[in-house]
Amino acid sequence: MISIRVLTIASAVMLPVTPTLAQAHNMTVVAEVRPEQTDRVQVHAFFDDTTDASEARVRVRDGEGKEVAIGATDAKGLWSFPRPRPGKYTIRVEYVGHDRELILELPDDTSPAFLSTRQPSVILGLAIGLILLLGGSYALRWRRAR
């Protein structure tokens, strides 16, 4: 039988590695150069529940940290800017307590490109956290029984 003390200790040890539900939803940012419009980079910001991040602030910096473009998403969470010359660019999107950053590498002036900040689902994170918690608890119980 697992004692309350063992479960309490296991919970305290495993709690920092379990995901939290404090963050209601994640923001995803997608940046792409579409094949039909290779002269612009389109940014789309939205949440897990498919709500668009309207009026999110967007900043684009080049590899040296110089600001290349700045703007805000529209009501559909979309914003675009003229395609800069080939290189690596950091796209940062900020929206009321959420911020995401991604690196977009543009190889040449004609290639389409696609990049997303999609993160693992909360359910997957909770499942992994629960497995770690139960596994840690079992390991402590097994060690104590020896």
BELJOZI-V926512 format. One record per residue. N is the residue number from 1. RES is the residue in one letter. NEAR is the number of other C-alpha atoms within 8 Angstrom. D_FIRST is the distance of its C-alpha to the first C-alpha in Angstrom with 1 decimal. Layout:
n	res	near	d_first
N	RES	NEAR	D_FIRST
N	RES	NEAR	D_FIRST
This chain:
n	res	near	d_first
1	M	2	0.0
2	I	6	3.8
3	S	6	6.3
4	I	6	9.5
5	R	6	11.5
6	V	11	10.2
7	L	10	10.8
8	T	8	14.1
9	I	8	15.2
10	A	12	14.6
11	S	10	16.5
12	A	8	19.2
13	V	7	19.8
14	M	11	19.9
15	L	8	21.8
16	P	7	25.2
17	V	6	25.1
18	T	13	24.3
19	P	9	27.4
20	T	6	28.5
21	L	6	30.1
22	A	4	32.5
23	Q	6	35.2
24	A	5	36.2
25	H	7	38.0
26	N	9	39.3
27	M	13	43.0
28	T	13	44.3
29	V	13	47.7
30	V	11	49.8
31	A	13	53.1
32	E	11	55.4
33	V	14	59.0
34	R	11	59.9
35	P	7	62.3
36	E	4	64.7
37	Q	7	64.9
38	T	13	64.5
39	D	9	66.3
40	R	11	63.4
41	V	13	59.7
42	Q	12	57.8
43	V	11	54.6
44	H	11	52.3
45	A	16	49.5
46	F	12	47.1
47	F	12	43.5
48	D	9	40.6
49	D	5	41.8
50	T	6	45.2
51	T	7	46.8
52	D	10	49.6
53	A	14	49.7
54	S	12	53.2
55	E	10	55.0
56	A	12	52.6
57	R	11	54.3
58	V	12	54.9
59	R	12	56.2
60	V	12	57.2
61	R	13	57.9
62	D	12	59.3
63	G	9	58.1
64	E	5	60.0
65	G	6	58.3
66	K	7	61.5
67	E	9	61.1
68	V	9	62.5
69	A	8	61.8
70	I	9	60.3
71	G	8	59.8
72	A	10	57.6
73	T	16	56.2
74	D	9	57.9
75	A	9	56.5
76	K	8	55.0
77	G	14	53.2
78	L	12	55.9
79	W	11	58.1
80	S	8	60.3
81	F	8	62.4
82	P	7	65.1
83	R	8	63.8
84	P	5	64.3
85	R	7	65.5
86	P	9	63.2
87	G	9	60.4
88	K	10	56.9
89	Y	12	56.4
90	T	12	53.5
91	I	12	53.0
92	R	11	51.1
93	V	13	50.4
94	E	11	49.4
95	Y	10	48.6
96	V	4	47.2
97	G	5	44.0
98	H	8	43.8
99	D	9	45.5
100	R	11	45.6
101	E	9	47.6
102	L	10	48.6
103	I	8	51.0
104	L	10	53.7
105	E	8	55.8
106	L	12	59.1
107	P	7	60.7
108	D	7	64.2
109	D	9	66.2
110	T	6	65.8
111	S	10	62.2
112	P	9	59.8
113	A	9	56.4
114	F	8	53.0
115	L	9	50.0
116	S	9	47.0
117	T	10	44.2
118	R	7	41.8
119	Q	6	38.2
120	P	6	35.0
121	S	6	33.9
122	V	8	31.4
123	I	6	29.3
124	L	8	29.1
125	G	11	28.2
126	L	11	25.4
127	A	8	24.0
128	I	9	24.3
129	G	11	22.6
130	L	9	19.7
131	I	8	19.3
132	L	10	19.6
133	L	13	17.0
134	L	8	14.4
135	G	8	15.6
136	G	10	15.4
137	S	12	11.9
138	Y	8	11.0
139	A	8	13.5
140	L	10	12.2
141	R	10	8.7
142	W	8	10.9
143	R	7	13.3
144	R	6	11.2
145	A	5	10.1
146	R	4	13.9
